[in-house]
């Protein structure tokens, strides 16, 4: 349906708005009809959107500073008290009298990673303290956020006088420069005026350098990236490039980019002269319970579904057919999951073989629905058992705090309800938290953590925002994998209409 509406014109003198056609889409949202408005009008509206985003970014910064002001560092554990921050720890402390736990709260409120939230706080503080003219331009919509952010990141560690000089020199022309050129010129001026700040930035970058693994948009592909000193990065690329060109010259038909990726992988995984200690692979194979053929529901289930002797036998048969064995010096673990991806049990090859031999003592394998394994039992001790640790780390894989990706090798196994408050040492009350978020849960006031028996964790900030995290392999209720049968007793969705309406 097409109708007519009054829309404001661009921020230019004499603009009184114009009548333009809009159309309504199925959601009831009105949009500009691109065939009923001039390209000049569209371009002007796009610029207004950019100005509005700049003003929103300035408001966001002001709100971040207001919330930070309500979280003073004086509320944190003080030196010499339990939970106090060690002076040598890097990261996590925003300074400026702000609580070390504030960035975690901000990340949860904004539903972002803590590093991204920390950068937003850094930008706001730098604009407020060192770049007031930049912040004023952002508030007025005269400078967009990417350029204001570039200036803040370059000048964050320099003193106020130097930051002001760079701002005075570049701000009048900032909107006409590309973001990269603005960053380069700001860096060049800052180095001329304050070489010490440039050295500090390099030192900070060295402290926070890491190797990152990013999932690709293509299923089954990922990117490995390392932040290195420029000279080392150039040298690494040159070695990879030369070896790839040798393969190309020998007749390898693959594109040169694919050969570079292949060479890099070989250098990391198979180099015999790197001088580093040998490592062994730890492999976990996940098998869906539904895929093993069992969907019956009887009393005595494990997390709603039984893992029967028949399931174990089926899995053992498949393992034998595939020829799966533990790597030399490594481990092999089988994770059995339910139809929603919830973890039901973890088994080593030895445990799998033992259960298959034992079977059910009361019934034949073909007609038995009795559970023969499941999550590890509760222990009366404070420390989790080895089986509990294996189950929980297999289920969680990473720190369970919202938007934290710390791997389980660097996480603690934490009682969600503390033992001091009656929390049991049981997999339904254990989750993986990195050391930073473990300290936050234990010592930061006002936070609340709760966990359901299936491992779904809810985290609530002191400001009342709640985020829910599921174990990585677990799907939300009602979302099944393609082709998967529904759980017992669940109604099938109604068939789709043959000719659905066009909206």
QUIHUGI-V922117 format. One record per helix or strand of 2 or more residues. SS is the DSSP state (A for helix, B for strand). FROM is the first residue (numbers start at 0). TO is the last residue. If there is no record, write none. Layout:
ss-><SS:SS>
from-><FROM:FROM>
to-><TO:TO>
This chain:
ss-><B:B:B:A:A:A:A:A:A:A:A:A:B:B:A:A:B:A:A:B:B:A:A:A:A:B:A:A:B:A:B:B:B>
from-><1:17:29:38:72:101:113:131:144:159:178:194:210:221:229:255:281:289:308:330:342:348:364:385:407:410:418:426:429:434:447:456:465>
to-><6:23:31:68:74:109:128:138:154:175:192:207:214:225:248:269:287:291:321:336:347:357:366:395:409:414:420:428:433:442:450:459:468>
